């Protein structure tokens, strides 16, 4: 059964916090960024129960952007932005998943083999960033939310690096 979620976060701040809502407008997850911590990390909790979903940490001193993610069940994986020329591509280590994006770096699809698990679309010309997430397999919902936050962090870090 397809599930739809929306993210519209405030600018990434030192200790930023924002919610992920379902298609009915109900808060389903809360994302909290670390304050004055190196490396930067984010914690995702389910709303309203407060159940821990995942911890996302940026890995320092890597050539390509890399984030380590630990889910509530103890499983761990990394997401790395691969070096490509036309389409953004992310490699997910320790899982048999691939993330493919479009030329403009706004839309992503999450695959397990040939099976489409989720589609993520970033809205154009919105400040702050806003995402529309369609999940086709409920068993990967927490994983997808964690990946979307990590991809947005990678994109925000790259945009900040280009502006300096």
C-alpha positions as a printed Julia matrix, in Angstrom:
164×3 Matrix{Float64}:
  0.0    0.0     0.0
  1.39   3.39   -1.01
  2.11   5.93    1.73
  2.77   9.61    1.08
  4.81  11.94    3.29
  5.86  15.58    3.09
  8.94  17.3     4.45
  9.22  21.05    4.63
 12.08  21.85    6.94
 13.4   25.13    8.14
 16.9   26.04    7.06
 19.52  23.66    8.43
 20.49  25.38   11.62
 22.89  24.52   14.42
 20.24  22.6    16.33
 17.47  22.54   13.73
 14.27  20.61   14.23
 11.41  19.93   11.82
  8.58  17.45   11.29
  7.71  15.0     8.53
  3.97  14.86    7.91
  1.76  12.27    6.27
 -0.62  13.08    3.42
 -3.35  14.02    5.92
 -1.12  16.65    7.54
 -0.42  14.64   10.71
  3.08  14.8    12.21
  4.64  11.35   11.79
  8.36  11.96   12.42
 10.47  14.62   14.09
 14.05  15.3    12.96
 16.48  16.98   15.36
 19.96  18.19   14.38
 22.85  18.2    16.83
 23.97  21.47   18.34
 27.65  22.43   18.12
 28.71  18.85   17.5
 31.38  17.62   15.1
 30.56  15.65   13.13
 27.03  16.92   12.59
 24.31  14.37   13.34
 20.53  14.07   13.1
 18.11  11.97   15.12
 14.73  10.86   13.76
 11.9    9.87   16.1
  8.38   8.73   15.32
  5.54  11.03   16.37
  3.67  11.04   18.69
  5.21   7.99   20.41
  8.78   9.32   20.43
 10.07   5.92   19.24
 13.7    6.16   18.07
 13.92   5.61   14.28
 17.51   6.4    13.33
 20.72   8.32   13.95
 22.42   9.93   10.93
 26.03  11.13   11.24
 28.22  12.87    8.71
 31.58  11.18    8.26
 34.49  13.61    8.25
 37.53  13.71    5.99
 36.11  11.82    3.02
 36.6   12.7    -0.65
 32.91  12.25   -1.48
 30.07  13.1     0.94
 29.27  10.15    3.21
 26.75   9.63    6.0
 26.51   6.74    8.45
 22.99   5.69    9.41
 21.95   3.43   12.28
 18.33   2.28   12.43
 16.4    1.39   15.59
 16.79  -2.34   14.89
 20.59  -1.95   15.09
 21.23  -2.29   11.36
 23.81   0.13    9.99
 24.59   1.38    6.52
 26.27   4.25    4.73
 25.16   6.48    1.9
 27.8    7.95   -0.39
 27.36  10.39   -3.26
 29.13   8.84   -6.22
 31.2   10.81   -8.68
 29.07  11.12  -11.85
 28.78  13.67  -14.62
 25.12  13.91  -15.56
 22.82  12.3   -13.06
 23.34  12.32   -9.31
 23.81   8.82   -8.0
 24.1    7.63   -4.43
 25.5    4.32   -3.3
 24.02   2.66   -0.25
 26.62   0.4     1.39
 25.6   -2.62    3.51
 22.17  -2.79    1.84
 21.25  -4.03   -1.58
 19.67  -0.74   -2.59
 20.4    1.91   -5.18
 19.31   5.54   -5.33
 19.07   7.24   -8.72
 18.36  10.92   -9.34
 17.45  13.07  -12.3
 19.66  15.58  -14.08
 18.51  18.53  -11.93
 19.11  16.71   -8.64
 15.45  17.13   -7.6
 13.89  13.67   -7.99
 15.13  10.33   -6.68
 14.02   6.73   -6.87
 15.0    4.0    -4.41
 15.37   0.5    -5.87
 16.01  -2.94   -4.47
 17.17  -4.78   -7.57
 14.55  -3.88  -10.18
 11.79  -3.18   -7.61
 10.88   0.45   -7.0
 10.53   0.97   -3.23
 10.05   4.76   -3.09
 10.02   7.97   -5.12
 11.24  11.25   -3.67
 10.55  14.58   -5.35
 12.0   17.88   -4.18
  9.75  20.81   -4.98
 11.14  23.5    -7.25
 11.84  27.04   -6.02
 10.89  26.45   -2.41
 12.78  27.91    0.51
 13.26  26.0     2.69
 13.54  22.62    0.92
 10.32  20.68    0.54
 10.0   17.01   -0.43
  7.12  14.77   -1.51
  7.83  11.11   -0.65
  5.9    8.1    -1.98
  6.69   4.78   -0.3
  5.48   1.59   -1.97
  6.73  -0.9     0.66
  5.89  -0.08    4.31
  8.7   -2.31    5.59
 11.27   0.28    4.38
  9.47   3.43    5.62
 11.99   4.29    8.37
 14.88   3.51    6.06
 13.47   5.8     3.34
 12.98   8.68    5.77
 16.58   8.31    6.94
 17.89   8.23    3.37
 15.93  11.34    2.38
 17.36  13.3     5.32
 20.9   12.08    4.49
 20.53  13.0     0.79
 19.23  16.45    1.73
 22.22  16.92    4.05
 24.59  15.96    1.22
 22.87  18.41   -1.13
 22.92  21.19    1.49
 26.64  20.61    2.2
 27.48  20.72   -1.52
 25.46  23.92   -2.02
 27.24  25.54    0.93
 30.64  24.48   -0.45
 29.82  25.97   -3.87
 28.78  29.28   -2.33
 32.13  29.72   -0.53
